[in-house]
Amino acid sequence: MQGSFFREQALALKRAGHRVGVIAPIRINPSRFYQQYGAWRGRVTVRDEEGIRTYRHYGWQWLPLVRYGEAFLFRRATRLLFERYIKEQGLPDLIHAHSALYGGVSAASLKDHYHIPYIITEHNSRFGAKQLPSWKIQLARQMFGSASARIAVSSTLGKLLESIIGEEFVPWQQVPNLVDPSFKPADSPKSLERPFIFLNIAYMTERKRQSDLIQAFAEQFQNQPKVQLRLGGDGPLRSVLQAQARSLGIGQQVHFLGLLDRSKVLSEMQSADAFVLSSRHETFGVVLVEALACGKPVIATACGGPQDIVHQGNGLLVPLQNIADLGRALHWMKEHITSYDPQVIRSDCLARFGEQTVAAQLTEIYEMVLHRM
């Protein structure tokens, strides 16, 4: 799933009439040597992916503890890919970098050498989690400063970046991540005999707060076998969460699905009654818009990105790390699920996050940047 947001956006731009190419330096942690033993050679792959020429460089993440080390390796790999790209495709009019660290670093280097303008879309949740050292913030500030346009995927992230990076870089434009067109309601209606299903799909870490969701679910639905919680994904806390569910007496109602590919995510979305996001921080929340595109109402914590997505007509927002309120929202959703109209939910989602909407917003920004030149 890594990089899927960028892939979907590139495909949407191609379908909107742009000529799009992608270069992607893939950094691999040395701890995965035995799984990715060939990557040390700096392997390059070039593929045509649905009409988009895609260049990837696979290399080791050799310098994670060296200041600017990873930026150097990322920038070097990008230059190698870009030189091959322009040899085969010619110079592009514009570079669209995803995240200042380190897409923006590479784009700035290419701008200096080839005099091609670039824009940055920022996704990085570590800004909000305050996990970045001061030197990385300063590096990001430099990349934002030389960009021709700066985009945040949510209004909350834009305001946060404004406060962290500095007001001299305003305004931040907001363009959301788009929803994959494959996400749509199931062809056949759900059987009335099936249990009521809450779904959560996320990496199982402390930031995603599945422990709060399991606790809230137990307080509301213990010993109600016709109400189930399905958790998709994996991560370091999976065994802890499984033990929590067993200790709360809901082990038979909580199902751990493991890692899911895109088709299985879609199937789970279509089968669920409601989607729940319990995170402590999200810059956007693409799983929410995927659920909405399937016509499903959502429950989400007010953790950043969801405030731009969830409203009275498509779900419920609850305070951060408030298990009692989360539990009440779960109970209310089950009792009032028929008050939501799946088609209205889907239509509203596509109007705000569909590929035509997002591609049009990006095209307007591209034209503005190129007009200034």
N, C-alpha and C positions, 0 to 999 in steps of 0.2 A: 504493500500500500504506500510505501514511502515515495514521495514525488508524484502521487496520483493527482493532486490539485493542479500541479504545473502541466501535466500531460493533458488533463481535461481542458484547461484554459487554452493551451496551444491548439488543440483540435477545434475548439470553438472559434478561435481567431482564423484558422484556415477555412472553416466553413463560412465565415463571414466575408471571405474574399481576399484575405491577406496571404502573402507567401511567408511561410513560417519555417524556421529551422531551430533545432535545439542542440545546445552543447551542455554536457552534464559531467563534471568531474565527480567521480564516486570515490569517497575516502573510506577505507576499510581498516578497522582496528586490528593491530597485529595479533591480538588474542584469537582472531579467527583464521590464523594462518592455515590450519589444516583443512578448513572448509573452503578457503579461497587461495590456495597455494600458488596459483598462477598469476595473481595480481601484482606480485612484486616486480614483474617485468614492465609495469606501466602499460598494461594491455589497453588497446584502443579498439572499440567496435563502432561500426557505422551501419545503421539500419534504416530502411524506409518503413516508418510506422504510420500506417493509414495516410500516406501521402506527405508525411513530415520527415525530412531527413534529420536523423538523430545521431549525434556523435557523443560517445561516452569514453571516459578515461578512468580505468580502475587502478588505483594506487593505494599504497599503505599510508595509514595515518601515523607517520613516523615521529612527528614532533608535537604531540598533544600538550606537553608541559613547557615547551619553549615559546616564549612570548613572540608573537607574529609568525611562529613556525608554520602553523596550519594555514594561515593566510598566504604565506609564501608558496606552499605546496599547491594550494587551490588555484592561486593566480598562475603559477607555472603550467599546471595541467590545462587550465582554461586557454592560455595563450597557444599551447600546442594544438588543442582542438580547433580554436578559432582560425589558426593559420591553415589548417586542412580544410575547414569549412569554406573560407573565402577562395581558396584555390579551386574548389569544386563548384561553389555556388555564387561567388562574387561578394562584394561588400554589402552588408545590410544597411538600410536607412536608419535603423534604430535598434538599440539593445534593451531588452526588458529583463532586468535582474530580479531574482526572487531572494529576498533577505540581504541586508547589507553585509552580514557575516555568513558566507564570504562571497556571495554572488555580486554584491555591490563593490567589493574590493576588486574583483576581477574586471567588472564592467568599467570601473574608473581607470584601471590600467589600460584597457582597450581604447577607451576614449582618448587618453593621453597619446597613445601611439598612432591610432587610426583616425582620430578626430570624428568619432561617431557618438552622438548623444545617447545617453541612457536614462532610464527611469528605474525606480526601485519599488517593488511591492514588498512590504514588511509583514512577515508572519510570526516572527520569533517570539515564542511565549516566555523566553527567559528574561525579556525586558520587564514583563509584568511580575514575574516571580523574583525579580531582583537577584538573579543568579549570575549576572555579568560583572566582571571586574572593571574598574574604572578605565583601564587602558583599552578594553574592547568597546566600551561606550564611546570613548574618544575616537577610536578608529571608525566606528559606525557614524559618528557625527561628521567626520570628514567625507565619508562616502555619500551621506545624505546631502551634504553641502554642495558637492559637485554634480549631483543628479539634476536632470532637467525637470523631473516631476517626482513627487514622493507620494506613495499610496499606502494606506493602511487597510487591512481587511475588515476592520470594524471601527466604529466611532470611539469605542472605549480605548482601543489600542492607539488610535490617532491622538487622543488627548493625553494618554500616558507617554507616548513618544515626544509629544510637544513639551511635556514637563521634564522629561529626562534629557532629551537631546538639545532643547533650547527653542525659544520662541522665534528665533531668526529664521527657522526653517518652515514656518507656517506659510500658507495653509497646507495641511495634510488632506489629500483627497481620499475619499472612501470608495473603494470598489470591492465588493465581497467576493469570496470564493464562489464558484458556480456549482450547481448540482449536475451530476452526470445524467444525461438524458435517459440512461437505462433504468433509472429509478422511477418506477410508476406503480400504481396499484395492481394487485393480483387480478388475473382474468376472472377467477371464480370467487364468489363470496365465501367468507369464513363459515365453517360449520358451527351451528349453535351448540353442539355437544362438546366443542373444544374448550379447554380452560381459558381464563382471562390471562393474557401474557403481557408482562412488562419486559422491555428489552433495554439492555445497556451494552454498548460496544465501545471498548476503550482499552488502552494499554493499562495493565494492572499495576499501578504505582500509587504512591501516597497522594500525588497531585490529582488523581482521578476520583479519589474518595469513594470507591465502591464499598468500603467498610460502612460508611454512613448509610448508603442505600440498603445494604443488607440488614442493618440494624432497624432502619425505618420500616422496611418490608416485614420483618419479624414482628414488630410491635403492632402492625395492622392486620396481618394475614396468617399468623401462625395457626396451624391445624386447619387451614382452608385449602385442601389439595386442588381445588378448581381455580386457584389463583397461583400463578407461577412467575418467577423471575428468571430470565435467561441472560447470561453474561457472556458476551463474545470477546475474545482477545486472550492475551497471555501476558506474562510479566513477572517480576520478582515477588509480587505479593499474592500470586494465585493460590499457593498452598495455604497461606495465612487466611485468605478469604474463604477458602473451602472449609477450613477448620472452624472459622467463625460461624458459617452457616450451620454446620453440624452442631456446634455448641448451643446455638439458639433454637434448635429443634426444627429447623426448616430445611434440613439437608435434602429431603425429597421434593421440595418445592423450588429449590434454586439449582439451576442447571448451568454448568460451566462448559462452554462450547469450544474453547480453544481458539487457535488462530483461524480466521475465516478469509477466504478469497472474496473477490468482488461479487461473484455470483451467489455465494452463500450469504454474504451480508444482505444482498437484495432479498433473498428468500426469507431470511429471518425478519427483515423489516416488513415484508408483506404479510407474514404470519402473525406478527405481534398486534396487540391492541393499542399500545402506547409505548413511546420511547422515553427513557429517562437518562438525563445527563447530570451526574452528581459532582462534577469537577470543582476544584478550588480555584482554578484559573484556566481560561480558554481565550485565545486571541480571536477565534471565530466559533467553530463548532460545526464542521461540515456534516457530521452524523445527524445533526438536528435537521438540516435542510434535506438530507437524503430521506429521513423519515417523513418529513412534511410532503415531499414529492410523491411518496407512496400513500398520501392521504391520512397519515397517522398523527394524532395529537401528541404533544410532547410536554414533558416536565423537565425543567432545567434550573440549576442554581444560577443566581445572578452573579456570574463569575467573569463577566467581560463581554465576549462576543455574543452570548445568548440574548443580551438586552436588545440587540438589533434584529433578532430573529423571532423571538417569542412574543406573542401578544394575546389579548383576550380571546381572539377568534381561533387560535390554533394551539393553545396550551396554557401552562401555568409556570410562573417564575417564583422561586422560593429563595429565602436568604441563604447565604453561604454557611455551610457546616452547621445547619440547624436541623437536627434529626427529627424533632417533633413536627416542625413545619413540613419537612419532606414527607413524613409519614401521612400527615393530613392531606397533602396534595395527592399522594398515591390513592388514598381512600376516596377522595372526592372524584378523582379521574375515573376510578372503577364504577362509581355510582352514577356518574353523569356522562359516560362515554357516548351515549346516543345523542347528546346535545351538540356534538361536533359533526360537521358535514365534511366527509372525506374529499368530495370534489371541490368544495370551497377552499379547504386547506391546500389542496394541490394547486389550484389556480393561483392563489395568492403567492405560494412559494415560487412558481415559475415566473410570475410577473416581477418578482424581486431578485431571484437567484437563478433564473433560467439562462442558458448560454447565450441566447440572443440579446438579453438585457445586459449581461456582463460584457459581451463582445462589443456592443454599441458604446458602453461607457469607456472601455479601453480605447476604442477607435477614436473617440472624441479627444482623449488625452494625447494619443499619438499625433493626431493632426495638429493639435495645439503646439506640441513640441516642435514638430517639423516646420510649422508656419513661422516659428520664431527664428529659424536659422537663416 
